[in-house]
């Protein structure tokens, strides 16, 4: 009996050995660059200078004292929040519409993910063409309706430029949320909704007490992923505005890229990347804490209603 137990308790290393090459590759392309960037943030190193000098926290102090970095961080957070809010609202609304029966539903289901799978560069160039002052279809249509003056440019002033990149990124991302929420809605048992309807529950009550609890985990995951993707967005802004006009659409990702590859200040770029990671982790922690709090409140409401 003891021999059988010993055999059962024997640890099998073979699956882990099979995964070892993949883990080595993952560590090589993620852990090593992170450690290198973190260590470089404590040095003064540039492609324009010879040698490397240890300066401690001086890079962090200088960068956080600069108004450009702080204003860029504010816009990055604003950009992220607006994208998450509008993508979630539009995605949820489209998912609700998709639950209804209407002509062309199958075609929409088959094509609704196209904006998401398109490369961001393609999306950026497409919106640049549509919003072009000379031959953009959006400008021509809105001018014909009297909504825009002749010669209007979306990229000459900060306000319209922000609207342009927001439109492009939200259009690209809301379809992913819509498809995920719609897929989860399909798993809601019809018997629960029918029973609630027979018991006298209205549309709002069926939504709040049956539909929303089912889809809330998927919604939380979509919000979290959208937050990460929007915070790190680079391609679409780079193509459309490159941070302009007057650096009004500059994000931390653009700032790090410019510092490293335009100004060749490697240590400063690494420092900004580390600060960016810390901000991202702090915001992600707040989101997770808020999700846990909402779950606790939901359980509390269920107990009271029960």
WOJO-V366060 format. One record per helix or strand of 2 or more residues. SS is the DSSP state (h for helix, s for strand). FROM is the first residue (numbers start at 1). TO is the last residue. If there is no record, write none. Layout:
ss->SS from->FROM to->TO
ss->SS from->FROM to->TO
This chain:
ss->h from->2 to->9
ss->h from->14 to->40
ss->s from->43 to->44
ss->s from->53 to->54
ss->h from->58 to->65
ss->h from->67 to->98
ss->h from->105 to->111
ss->h from->114 to->117
ss->h from->120 to->130
ss->h from->137 to->144
ss->h from->158 to->185
ss->h from->190 to->198
ss->h from->203 to->231
ss->h from->235 to->240
ss->h from->252 to->261
ss->h from->266 to->305
